Amino acid sequence: MVKRSDKYVWVVGSSPPPLDPHSVVKHEIVREYLSRYVQVLMSNYVIEKLVLSIVDGFAGGGEYSGESLGEFVPGSPQIVIDALTEQGVLLNVGREKPRTLDVRYYFVEKTRSNFEYLNALLATRYGAHRMGKDVFTLPGTFQKNFAAIRKDIQGRSRKHRSIFLLDQYAWDQVSGALLKEIFSTIEGAEVILTFAVDSLISFLSDNHKSREKMAQMGFAEYIDWTSLESLRGSNGPAWRAAIQRNLANALIRTSGAQHSTIFYVTPLGSTPWTYWLVHLSNNYKARDVMMEIHWGKSNQFTHYLEPDMFTLGYSARKDGEVTGQEALSFGEEFQFDKLAAQKCTSGLERKLVPWVFDKGDQAVTFRELAHHVGSNTPATEKMLKISLDEAIRCGDILVTTKSGGQRRRGNSLEAEDQLSAPKQRSLIHLL
């Protein structure tokens, strides 16, 4: 997503800029993810308090003009405050003993006029008494403000629960080194990042300028320059698949995050520019929740990787070896629809059942299997269970519960259940 400087300027006393159609889905996901985040963490009714920090590193002015004259659409600062305020109210519905969401908001904006607009908006909307108490507006770049924000987060609670919304203007304002610093120093951090991949595609070539820029981002060593250059002229699915493999691999590795989702947002409206919406975390459940949201927004997301398990770090010279697919199916667009779900679960069944068999007499927990698949699949945890269901029902995979019992269905799997191959293997698996 490219934000042009003359289009995204807020000035106190003037109408805010219009909201691009392709930003709508991003705002919907942020709102829904924050709500689910609180619901998951506070699902245990014994928990009385959640300390959380929200960092909006590219906040803008906080609102946009809508389609109708005089209509105002909330930007990310209002969306996060309103979503978490609502969840704080819902936590206490029907309860006598109150539960608390202790949220602190950090809104960073580098453009002076935008910053002034944001300050005025938030003070008017939420009250001047909250400014500097739980709502902080910080002038300057996110990079320059990060150290102070990190110190504050670390001093608030032991678990450092925090979500960084990094809606950068293009693709080069959040480096791999900065992401790594977030995850290596803030234990409970998550990042939701936008990445203008179409803009990068138009820039990326095997030349000194591209190599230098990718080195600054920390990505250069993960890019197969020769293969990308040979595919660049086609600008088709193979190119998109190749660049997604290289850059996704680079982003994940340099960030240091254990779990991720990286998918294209298909723009609404006439704009041809697509962008990645990236979620990075060190928590498997966080990744699963975000993946469920992606499937819920299925008509607005896509990727160009395998339908079941990804192989990142694409090299055209090793296409068959790397992907395990026929050349004609490589680069096929994955639309997150019912057909894609069927391809995903059936493909996982063909890959995960042999993986369990290859462990021999060694049992693996469902948690270990889920982490083995990790972020290299579009599947949710529920879909992983579906992919194992037939093998469990037929007895091709044995499932032993923590208490020593047996499970007969995939959808009943729990994290600590142990999966193993039976000693008497069916003929189909012996061939």
Buried (B, 14 or more C-beta within 10 A) or exposed (E): BBBEEEEBBBEEEEEBBBBBEBBBBBBBBBBBBBBBBBEBBBEEEEEEEBBBBBBBBBBBBBBBBBEEEEEBBBBBBBBBBBBBEBBBEBBEEEEEEEBEBEBBBBBBBBBEBBBBBBBBBBBEBBEEEBBEEEBBBBBEBBBEBBEEBBEBBBEBBEEBBBBBBBBBBBBBBBBBEBBBBBBEBBBBBBBBBBBBBBBBBEBBEBEEEBBEBBEEBBBBEBBBBEBBBBBBEEEEBBBBBBBBBBBBBBBBBBBBBBBBBBBBBBBBEEEEBBBBBBBBBBBBBBBBBBBBBBBEBBEBBBBBBBBBBBBBBBBBEEBEEBBEBEEEEBBBEBBBEEEBBEBBBBBBBEBBBEBBBEBEEEBBBBBBBBBEBBBBBBBBBBBBBBBBBBBBEEEBBBBBBEEEEEBEEBEEBEBEBBBBBEEEEEEEEEE
